[in-house]
Amino acid sequence: MVSNFGWVNHTHKVLAKASSIEAATVEMETGMRGYLLAGKTDFLAPYEHGEQTFNTLTSSLSETVSDNPAQVALIKDINNTIEQWQKYNSRRIN
């Protein structure tokens, strides 16, 4: 019973971090969209905050799921996708 509780707790932590990662990507997208539409660097603040949050949370989630190679691979895929998107965005900012 205690073991089951531990796994349920672990799953809740993973889901909460995954949800926060999604929110961070939405924050980045919102900031980038505002910047592209208005051309004002003030709109990059949410993008930069989301980027920092995304990086912190994906590192933390990688540690949390380090016992599950399939989940680690999914996080790497997410990181690669967001990294490509960020490179694309950096050409729009600079």
The first five atom37 places (N, CA, C, CB, O) and aatype in JSON, in Angstrom:
{
  "aatype": [12, 19, 15, 2, 13, 7, 17, 19, 2, 8, 16, 8, 11, 19, 10, 0, 11, 0, 15, 15, 9, 6, 0, 0, 16, 19, 6, 12, 6, 16, 7, 12, 1, 7, 18, 10, 10, 0, 7, 11, 16, 3, 13, 10, 0, 14, 18, 6, 8, 7, 6, 5, 16, 13, 2, 16, 10, 16, 15, 15, 10, 15, 6, 16, 19, 15, 3, 2, 14, 0, 5, 19, 0, 10, 9, 11, 3, 9, 2, 2, 16, 9, 6, 5, 17, 5, 11, 18, 2, 15, 1, 1, 9, 2],
  "atom_mask": [
    [1, 1, 1, 1, 1],
    [1, 1, 1, 1, 1],
    [1, 1, 1, 1, 1],
    [1, 1, 1, 1, 1],
    [1, 1, 1, 1, 1],
    [1, 1, 1, 0, 1],
    [1, 1, 1, 1, 1],
    [1, 1, 1, 1, 1],
    [1, 1, 1, 1, 1],
    [1, 1, 1, 1, 1],
    [1, 1, 1, 1, 1],
    [1, 1, 1, 1, 1],
    [1, 1, 1, 1, 1],
    [1, 1, 1, 1, 1],
    [1, 1, 1, 1, 1],
    [1, 1, 1, 1, 1],
    [1, 1, 1, 1, 1],
    [1, 1, 1, 1, 1],
    [1, 1, 1, 1, 1],
    [1, 1, 1, 1, 1],
    [1, 1, 1, 1, 1],
    [1, 1, 1, 1, 1],
    [1, 1, 1, 1, 1],
    [1, 1, 1, 1, 1],
    [1, 1, 1, 1, 1],
    [1, 1, 1, 1, 1],
    [1, 1, 1, 1, 1],
    [1, 1, 1, 1, 1],
    [1, 1, 1, 1, 1],
    [1, 1, 1, 1, 1],
    [1, 1, 1, 0, 1],
    [1, 1, 1, 1, 1],
    [1, 1, 1, 1, 1],
    [1, 1, 1, 0, 1],
    [1, 1, 1, 1, 1],
    [1, 1, 1, 1, 1],
    [1, 1, 1, 1, 1],
    [1, 1, 1, 1, 1],
    [1, 1, 1, 0, 1],
    [1, 1, 1, 1, 1],
    [1, 1, 1, 1, 1],
    [1, 1, 1, 1, 1],
    [1, 1, 1, 1, 1],
    [1, 1, 1, 1, 1],
    [1, 1, 1, 1, 1],
    [1, 1, 1, 1, 1],
    [1, 1, 1, 1, 1],
    [1, 1, 1, 1, 1],
    [1, 1, 1, 1, 1],
    [1, 1, 1, 0, 1],
    [1, 1, 1, 1, 1],
    [1, 1, 1, 1, 1],
    [1, 1, 1, 1, 1],
    [1, 1, 1, 1, 1],
    [1, 1, 1, 1, 1],
    [1, 1, 1, 1, 1],
    [1, 1, 1, 1, 1],
    [1, 1, 1, 1, 1],
    [1, 1, 1, 1, 1],
    [1, 1, 1, 1, 1],
    [1, 1, 1, 1, 1],
    [1, 1, 1, 1, 1],
    [1, 1, 1, 1, 1],
    [1, 1, 1, 1, 1],
    [1, 1, 1, 1, 1],
    [1, 1, 1, 1, 1],
    [1, 1, 1, 1, 1],
    [1, 1, 1, 1, 1],
    [1, 1, 1, 1, 1],
    [1, 1, 1, 1, 1],
    [1, 1, 1, 1, 1],
    [1, 1, 1, 1, 1],
    [1, 1, 1, 1, 1],
    [1, 1, 1, 1, 1],
    [1, 1, 1, 1, 1],
    [1, 1, 1, 1, 1],
    [1, 1, 1, 1, 1],
    [1, 1, 1, 1, 1],
    [1, 1, 1, 1, 1],
    [1, 1, 1, 1, 1],
    [1, 1, 1, 1, 1],
    [1, 1, 1, 1, 1],
    [1, 1, 1, 1, 1],
    [1, 1, 1, 1, 1],
    [1, 1, 1, 1, 1],
    [1, 1, 1, 1, 1],
    [1, 1, 1, 1, 1],
    [1, 1, 1, 1, 1],
    [1, 1, 1, 1, 1],
    [1, 1, 1, 1, 1],
    [1, 1, 1, 1, 1],
    [1, 1, 1, 1, 1],
    [1, 1, 1, 1, 1],
    [1, 1, 1, 1, 1]
  ],
  "atom_positions": [
    [[0.82, -1.19, 0.0], [0.0, 0.0, 0.0], [0.87, 1.26, 0.0], [-0.94, -0.01, 1.2], [0.59, 2.2, -0.74]],
    [[1.91, 1.28, 0.81], [2.8, 2.43, 0.87], [3.51, 2.62, -0.46], [3.83, 2.27, 2.01], [3.7, 3.75, -0.91]],
    [[3.89, 1.51, -1.09], [4.54, 1.58, -2.4], [3.62, 2.2, -3.44], [4.98, 0.18, -2.85], [4.05, 3.02, -4.24]],
    [[2.35, 1.81, -3.41], [1.38, 2.38, -4.35], [1.23, 3.88, -4.13], [0.03, 1.7, -4.21], [1.15, 4.65, -5.09]],
    [[1.18, 4.3, -2.87], [1.07, 5.72, -2.56], [2.27, 6.47, -3.12], [0.94, 5.94, -1.04], [2.13, 7.57, -3.65]],
    [[3.44, 5.88, -2.99], [4.66, 6.52, -3.51], [4.59, 6.72, -5.01], [0.0, 0.0, 0.0], [4.98, 7.77, -5.52]],
    [[4.1, 5.71, -5.73], [3.98, 5.83, -7.19], [2.91, 6.84, -7.59], [3.68, 4.47, -7.8], [3.08, 7.57, -8.57]],
    [[1.82, 6.86, -6.85], [0.77, 7.84, -7.14], [1.3, 9.25, -6.91], [-0.49, 7.59, -6.25], [1.07, 10.14, -7.72]],
    [[2.01, 9.44, -5.82], [2.61, 10.75, -5.52], [3.61, 11.14, -6.61], [3.3, 10.72, -4.14], [3.64, 12.29, -7.05]],
    [[4.43, 10.19, -7.03], [5.41, 10.42, -8.1], [4.7, 10.84, -9.39], [6.26, 9.15, -8.34], [5.11, 11.78, -10.06]],
    [[3.63, 10.13, -9.72], [2.87, 10.44, -10.93], [2.27, 11.84, -10.86], [1.76, 9.42, -11.15], [2.29, 12.57, -11.85]],
    [[1.75, 12.22, -9.71], [1.19, 13.57, -9.55], [2.27, 14.63, -9.74], [0.54, 13.72, -8.16], [2.01, 15.67, -10.35]],
    [[3.46, 14.38, -9.22], [4.56, 15.34, -9.4], [4.93, 15.48, -10.87], [5.8, 14.89, -8.59], [5.14, 16.58, -11.37]],
    [[5.0, 14.35, -11.57], [5.33, 14.37, -13.0], [4.27, 15.14, -13.77], [5.47, 12.93, -13.55], [4.6, 15.98, -14.61]],
    [[3.02, 14.86, -13.5], [1.93, 15.55, -14.21], [1.91, 17.04, -13.92], [0.59, 14.93, -13.83], [1.66, 17.85, -14.82]],
    [[2.18, 17.42, -12.68], [2.21, 18.84, -12.32], [3.35, 19.56, -13.05], [2.37, 19.02, -10.8], [3.16, 20.66, -13.56]],
    [[4.51, 18.93, -13.1], [5.64, 19.54, -13.81], [5.36, 19.62, -15.31], [6.93, 18.75, -13.56], [5.69, 20.62, -15.95]],
    [[4.76, 18.57, -15.86], [4.43, 18.59, -17.29], [3.45, 19.7, -17.61], [3.85, 17.23, -17.73], [3.57, 20.38, -18.63]],
    [[2.48, 19.89, -16.74], [1.51, 20.97, -16.93], [2.18, 22.34, -16.85], [0.39, 20.87, -15.89], [1.85, 23.24, -17.61]],
    [[3.12, 22.49, -15.93], [3.85, 23.75, -15.79], [4.75, 24.0, -17.0], [4.69, 23.74, -14.51], [4.94, 25.14, -17.41]],
    [[5.31, 22.94, -17.57], [6.12, 23.07, -18.79], [5.24, 23.56, -19.93], [6.8, 21.72, -19.16], [5.64, 24.43, -20.71]],
    [[4.05, 22.99, -20.03], [3.13, 23.44, -21.07], [2.79, 24.92, -20.89], [1.83, 22.59, -21.05], [2.76, 25.68, -21.86]],
    [[2.54, 25.34, -19.66], [2.23, 26.74, -19.38], [3.41, 27.64, -19.75], [1.87, 26.93, -17.9], [3.21, 28.75, -20.26]],
    [[4.63, 27.18, -19.51], [5.81, 27.97, -19.86], [5.94, 28.13, -21.37], [7.09, 27.31, -19.29], [6.33, 29.19, -21.85]],
    [[5.61, 27.09, -22.12], [5.68, 27.21, -23.58], [4.6, 28.15, -24.1], [5.53, 25.82, -24.23], [4.83, 28.88, -25.06]],
    [[3.44, 28.14, -23.47], [2.38, 29.08, -23.86], [2.82, 30.51, -23.55], [1.05, 28.76, -23.11], [2.56, 31.43, -24.33]],
    [[3.49, 30.69, -22.42], [4.01, 32.02, -22.05], [5.03, 32.5, -23.08], [4.64, 31.98, -20.65], [5.02, 33.67, -23.48]],
    [[5.91, 31.6, -23.52], [6.88, 31.97, -24.55], [6.16, 32.35, -25.84], [7.86, 30.81, -24.81], [6.49, 33.36, -26.47]],
    [[5.19, 31.55, -26.23], [4.45, 31.81, -27.47], [3.7, 33.13, -27.4], [3.47, 30.66, -27.74], [3.68, 33.89, -28.37]],
    [[3.1, 33.41, -26.27], [2.36, 34.66, -26.09], [3.29, 35.86, -26.2], [1.64, 34.68, -24.73], [2.96, 36.84, -26.88]],
    [[4.43, 35.79, -25.55], [5.4, 36.88, -25.63], [5.92, 37.09, -27.04], [0.0, 0.0, 0.0], [6.05, 38.23, -27.49]],
    [[6.22, 36.0, -27.73], [6.73, 36.12, -29.09], [5.66, 36.7, -30.02], [7.19, 34.76, -29.61], [5.96, 37.55, -30.86]],
    [[4.45, 36.24, -29.87], [3.36, 36.76, -30.7], [3.18, 38.27, -30.48], [2.04, 36.01, -30.4], [3.03, 39.03, -31.43]],
    [[3.2, 38.69, -29.21], [3.07, 40.11, -28.91], [4.2, 40.92, -29.53], [0.0, 0.0, 0.0], [3.98, 42.0, -30.08]],
    [[5.41, 40.4, -29.43], [6.57, 41.09, -30.0], [6.44, 41.19, -31.52], [7.87, 40.37, -29.63], [6.67, 42.26, -32.1]],
    [[6.07, 40.1, -32.16], [5.97, 40.11, -33.63], [4.85, 41.03, -34.12], [5.74, 38.69, -34.14], [4.98, 41.66, -35.16]],
    [[3.77, 41.1, -33.37], [2.65, 41.95, -33.78], [2.91, 43.43, -33.51], [1.39, 41.52, -33.08], [2.58, 44.28, -34.34]],
    [[3.5, 43.73, -32.36], [3.69, 45.13, -31.96], [5.08, 45.66, -32.24], [3.38, 45.29, -30.49], [5.28, 46.86, -32.37]],
    [[6.06, 44.75, -32.32], [7.43, 45.18, -32.56], [8.09, 45.82, -31.36], [0.0, 0.0, 0.0], [9.14, 46.46, -31.49]],
    [[7.5, 45.66, -30.18], [8.05, 46.26, -28.96], [8.72, 45.18, -28.11], [6.94, 46.98, -28.15], [8.15, 44.12, -27.85]],
    [[9.94, 45.49, -27.68], [10.7, 44.51, -26.9], [10.08, 44.23, -25.54], [12.12, 44.98, -26.73], [10.41, 43.22, -24.91]],
    [[9.2, 45.11, -25.06], [8.52, 44.85, -23.79], [7.77, 43.52, -23.82], [7.54, 46.0, -23.46], [7.62, 42.86, -22.79]],
    [[7.32, 43.14, -24.99], [6.56, 41.9, -25.12], [7.45, 40.66, -25.0], [5.82, 41.88, -26.44], [6.95, 39.54, -24.91]],
    [[8.75, 40.86, -25.02], [9.66, 39.72, -24.9], [9.82, 39.25, -23.46], [11.01, 40.07, -25.48], [10.34, 38.16, -23.22]],
    [[9.39, 40.06, -22.49], [9.52, 39.66, -21.09], [8.83, 38.33, -20.8], [8.94, 40.75, -20.18], [9.43, 37.46, -20.17]],
    [[7.58, 38.13, -21.25], [6.96, 36.81, -21.01], [7.7, 35.68, -21.73], [5.51, 36.83, -21.45], [7.81, 34.57, -21.21]],
    [[8.21, 35.97, -22.91], [8.97, 34.97, -23.66], [10.2, 34.55, -22.86], [9.39, 35.52, -25.05], [10.47, 33.36, -22.69]],
    [[10.94, 35.53, -22.37], [12.16, 35.24, -21.62], [11.86, 34.54, -20.3], [12.94, 36.53, -21.35], [12.59, 33.63, -19.91]],
    [[10.8, 34.96, -19.62], [10.42, 34.3, -18.37], [10.0, 32.86, -18.64], [9.28, 35.07, -17.67], [10.4, 31.94, -17.92]],
    [[9.2, 32.67, -19.68], [8.77, 31.32, -20.03], [9.93, 30.42, -20.4], [0.0, 0.0, 0.0], [9.96, 29.24, -20.06]],
    [[10.9, 31.0, -21.11], [12.09, 30.24, -21.5], [12.87, 29.77, -20.27], [12.99, 31.08, -22.41], [13.29, 28.62, -20.2]],
    [[13.06, 30.68, -19.32], [13.79, 30.32, -18.1], [13.02, 29.25, -17.32], [14.01, 31.58, -17.22], [13.61, 28.27, -16.85]],
    [[11.73, 29.44, -17.19], [10.9, 28.47, -16.48], [10.92, 27.11, -17.18], [9.46, 28.98, -16.36], [11.04, 26.08, -16.53]],
    [[10.8, 27.13, -18.5], [10.83, 25.89, -19.29], [12.12, 25.13, -19.03], [10.68, 26.21, -20.79], [12.1, 23.93, -18.77]],
    [[13.25, 25.83, -19.12], [14.55, 25.17, -18.93], [14.69, 24.58, -17.54], [15.68, 26.16, -19.18], [15.17, 23.46, -17.38]],
    [[14.26, 25.32, -16.53], [14.34, 24.83, -15.16], [13.46, 23.6, -14.96], [13.93, 25.94, -14.17], [13.88, 22.6, -14.38]],
    [[12.23, 23.69, -15.45], [11.29, 22.59, -15.25], [11.65, 21.34, -16.03], [9.9, 23.04, -15.63], [11.48, 20.23, -15.52]],
    [[12.14, 21.49, -17.25], [12.5, 20.28, -18.0], [13.7, 19.58, -17.37], [12.81, 20.64, -19.47], [13.78, 18.36, -17.38]],
    [[14.63, 20.36, -16.83], [15.76, 19.74, -16.11], [15.26, 18.98, -14.89], [16.8, 20.8, -15.7], [15.68, 17.86, -14.63]],
    [[14.37, 19.62, -14.15], [13.82, 18.99, -12.96], [13.01, 17.74, -13.31], [12.94, 19.98, -12.2], [13.12, 16.72, -12.64]],
    [[12.21, 17.83, -14.35], [11.41, 16.68, -14.75], [12.29, 15.53, -15.25], [10.41, 17.07, -15.84], [11.99, 14.37, -15.0]],
    [[13.37, 15.86, -15.94], [14.3, 14.81, -16.38], [14.86, 14.04, -15.2], [15.45, 15.43, -17.19], [15.0, 12.82, -15.26]],
    [[15.17, 14.75, -14.12], [15.66, 14.08, -12.91], [14.56, 13.23, -12.29], [16.17, 15.12, -11.9], [14.8, 12.11, -11.83]],
    [[13.34, 13.77, -12.27], [12.23, 13.06, -11.65], [11.92, 11.75, -12.35], [10.99, 13.94, -11.64], [11.59, 10.75, -11.71]],
    [[12.03, 11.73, -13.69], [11.69, 10.52, -14.45], [12.93, 9.75, -14.91], [10.84, 10.89, -15.66], [12.84, 8.93, -15.82]],
    [[14.05, 10.02, -14.3], [15.31, 9.39, -14.74], [15.25, 7.86, -14.69], [16.45, 9.87, -13.88], [16.06, 7.19, -15.33]],
    [[14.3, 7.31, -13.93], [14.15, 5.86, -13.85], [13.31, 5.29, -14.99], [13.52, 5.48, -12.52], [13.08, 4.08, -15.06]],
    [[12.85, 6.17, -15.9], [11.98, 5.73, -17.0], [12.56, 6.24, -18.32], [10.53, 6.25, -16.79], [12.3, 7.38, -18.71]],
    [[13.33, 5.4, -19.02], [13.99, 5.82, -20.26], [13.03, 6.37, -21.33], [14.75, 4.67, -20.84], [13.39, 7.29, -22.06]],
    [[11.83, 5.83, -21.41], [10.87, 6.32, -22.41], [10.47, 7.76, -22.11], [9.62, 5.42, -22.45], [10.35, 8.57, -23.03]],
    [[10.26, 8.07, -20.85], [9.89, 9.45, -20.49], [11.07, 10.4, -20.66], [9.39, 9.5, -19.05], [10.89, 11.54, -21.07]],
    [[12.27, 9.93, -20.36], [13.46, 10.75, -20.57], [13.59, 11.09, -22.06], [14.74, 10.02, -20.06], [13.91, 12.22, -22.42]],
    [[13.34, 10.1, -22.91], [13.41, 10.33, -24.36], [12.37, 11.34, -24.81], [13.22, 9.01, -25.12], [12.65, 12.18, -25.67]],
    [[11.17, 11.27, -24.25], [10.12, 12.24, -24.6], [10.53, 13.66, -24.2], [8.8, 11.87, -23.91], [10.29, 14.61, -24.95]],
    [[11.14, 13.8, -23.05], [11.59, 15.12, -22.61], [12.67, 15.65, -23.54], [12.11, 15.07, -21.15], [12.7, 16.84, -23.86]],
    [[13.57, 14.77, -23.98], [14.59, 15.19, -24.94], [13.96, 15.65, -26.24], [15.58, 14.04, -25.21], [14.39, 16.65, -26.82]],
    [[12.94, 14.94, -26.69], [12.23, 15.35, -27.91], [11.58, 16.72, -27.74], [11.16, 14.31, -28.29], [11.65, 17.57, -28.63]],
    [[10.96, 16.93, -26.59], [10.34, 18.23, -26.31], [11.4, 19.32, -26.3], [9.59, 18.2, -24.96], [11.21, 20.38, -26.9]],
    [[12.51, 19.06, -25.63], [13.6, 20.04, -25.59], [14.11, 20.36, -26.99], [14.75, 19.52, -24.72], [14.33, 21.53, -27.31]],
    [[14.29, 19.34, -27.81], [14.78, 19.56, -29.18], [13.8, 20.39, -29.99], [15.03, 18.22, -29.87], [14.2, 21.29, -30.73]],
    [[12.52, 20.09, -29.86], [11.5, 20.84, -30.6], [11.48, 22.3, -30.18], [10.12, 20.22, -30.39], [11.45, 23.2, -31.02]],
    [[11.49, 22.55, -28.87], [11.47, 23.93, -28.38], [12.76, 24.64, -28.74], [11.25, 23.96, -26.84], [12.74, 25.83, -29.05]],
    [[13.88, 23.94, -28.7], [15.16, 24.56, -29.08], [15.12, 25.01, -30.54], [16.32, 23.57, -28.86], [15.59, 26.11, -30.86]],
    [[14.58, 24.19, -31.42], [14.46, 24.59, -32.83], [13.56, 25.8, -32.98], [13.91, 23.42, -33.67], [13.86, 26.72, -33.75]],
    [[12.46, 25.82, -32.24], [11.54, 26.95, -32.27], [12.22, 28.22, -31.75], [10.27, 26.64, -31.44], [12.03, 29.3, -32.3]],
    [[13.01, 28.08, -30.69], [13.73, 29.23, -30.13], [14.77, 29.77, -31.12], [14.41, 28.84, -28.81], [14.94, 30.98, -31.23]],
    [[15.44, 28.88, -31.83], [16.4, 29.33, -32.85], [15.68, 30.11, -33.95], [17.17, 28.13, -33.45], [16.17, 31.14, -34.41]],
    [[14.54, 29.61, -34.35], [13.73, 30.31, -35.35], [13.34, 31.69, -34.82], [12.46, 29.48, -35.71], [13.42, 32.68, -35.54]],
    [[12.91, 31.75, -33.58], [12.51, 33.02, -32.97], [13.67, 33.99, -32.84], [11.89, 32.78, -31.61], [13.5, 35.19, -33.03]],
    [[14.85, 33.48, -32.51], [16.0, 34.37, -32.32], [16.33, 35.13, -33.6], [17.23, 33.57, -31.85], [16.83, 36.25, -33.54]],
    [[16.05, 34.53, -34.74], [16.26, 35.24, -36.01], [15.25, 36.37, -36.18], [16.16, 34.26, -37.2], [15.54, 37.35, -36.86]],
    [[14.11, 36.25, -35.57], [13.08, 37.29, -35.65], [13.36, 38.42, -34.67], [11.7, 36.69, -35.37], [12.97, 39.57, -34.91]],
    [[14.04, 38.11, -33.57], [14.31, 39.11, -32.53], [15.52, 39.95, -32.9], [14.54, 38.43, -31.18], [15.49, 41.17, -32.73]],
    [[16.56, 39.33, -33.4], [17.82, 40.05, -33.66], [17.88, 40.68, -35.01], [18.98, 39.14, -33.51], [18.87, 41.31, -35.36]]
  ]
}
